[in-house]
Amino acid sequence: MATLSDVAIEAGVSPTAVSRYLNNRIALPQETRDRIDLAIAKLKYRPNLLAKRLSTGRTEAIGLVTPEIANPFFAELAAAVEADAQLHGYAVYMSSTQGDRLREIDAIQRLQDQHVDGLIMMTNEPDDGTLAELLSLQQNVVLLDEDIPGVSLPRIFVENEQGGYLATRHLIDAGHRDIAIVSGPQNLMSVRERMAGFERAMAESGLPVRPDWVLLGAYSRDHGRASATVLLGSDDRPTAVLACSDYIAVGILSMARQLGVQVPWDMSLVGFDDTPFAELVDPPLTTIRQPIAEMGRAAFGQLLALMNNTAVVPQTRLPVQLIIRQSVRNLGETSL
């Protein structure tokens, strides 16, 4: 296996010059750079990563903490982060926490123990102060998708309130007045903001928000199914539902079908995320599109800036978009 000294001899330079060139710590004439590159290719030299990490103090790896990788929303985010990280020479160590606070703590401690150079943090559970306390001691951390109050770190979010408003406005414009909302855990930032958008649209139209039609729980299919059982279990039921994630919407859709309720003719449904399966379900789901890949790229870009000690943006808000498909019925239409 070729060594750095072998490359230096082949290129006719000192081992120190090769080392500093590979670590971008020296400006060399083009002809010298070309000789080193040719020597590396000829000898099939691969840097000793352990030695490099000891000399630079960097692991050339980042951590990505995600609530679950099975959910297409988080999977797409992770893919975008990994693609950009690879372009900049970083490996990505992923932790799927399943909402387990101890797993989240463990991931943060890996950064503290210098197993990674930085961390992109996603959570789907409200913080009880534990995460904020740990993260307040860290620098190279970016919060993605959900907030963790009490820490001063770069944040990447979408316009959640506007998404809730657009979805509800679409239902109202289609003639719906009896509208329920099914969302994630109470006290999560995204839940509060999407609820605020829902309430704004309802208030503009002079429509009441019924407390028994506000169902909060997990961002999961199981919560969607349980909520549909409650909402559709009586004659007094909504004509439309805003599901604040596509996963919730799929749960509602499956339970509605089981109960003999046809979407959209008996009940209209709007989701939130526009994950890949949203257009594949029956009927294709009208939903709020989050720019998922762009969120991942923005998060890595901010983390890279932190790791390179360059300026970062304290908070980034990315726009959302209403995607109209076939899960909303205009009440002026007649059934086939």
Number of C-alpha atoms within 10 A of each C-alpha: 7 13 15 18 15 16 26 20 13 16 20 13 15 13 17 13 18 23 19 13 16 15 12 9 11 12 11 12 7 9 9 17 17 13 17 23 16 15 19 22 12 12 14 13 16 12 14 10 11 11 10 16 12 10 11 11 11 16 18 19 19 26 22 26 25 24 20 18 18 10 14 17 20 22 17 18 23 23 15 20 24 21 16 17 21 12 9 10 10 18 17 20 15 17 18 19 21 16 16 13 17 12 16 22 15 13 23 24 16 15 20 17 9 13 17 24 24 29 27 25 25 23 25 22 22 18 16 11 11 13 20 15 12 14 22 13 10 17 18 23 29 26 24 26 22 20 22 24 14 13 16 16 22 21 24 23 21 21 18 27 20 22 28 30 20 21 29 27 20 18 25 20 12 17 15 21 18 18 25 23 27 27 27 25 17 15 12 17 21 24 22 17 18 27 22 18 22 25 19 19 21 19 12 9 12 10 15 12 17 11 9 10 18 17 22 18 17 19 22 18 20 17 22 31 21 16 25 24 16 14 23 19 11 9 7 9 16 19 24 27 27 26 28 29 25 30 27 28 30 24 20 28 28 17 21 20 11 12 13 10 15 15 22 20 17 15 21 26 28 28 28 30 23 24 25 12 13 23 17 10 13 13 17 15 30 24 31 26 20 23 17 24 18 15 24 24 20 22 28 26 17 26 26 22 14 20 15 10 10 10 9 16 11 12 14 18 13 16 14 21 18 21 18 16 14 16 23 27 22 16 17 8 9 8 9 4
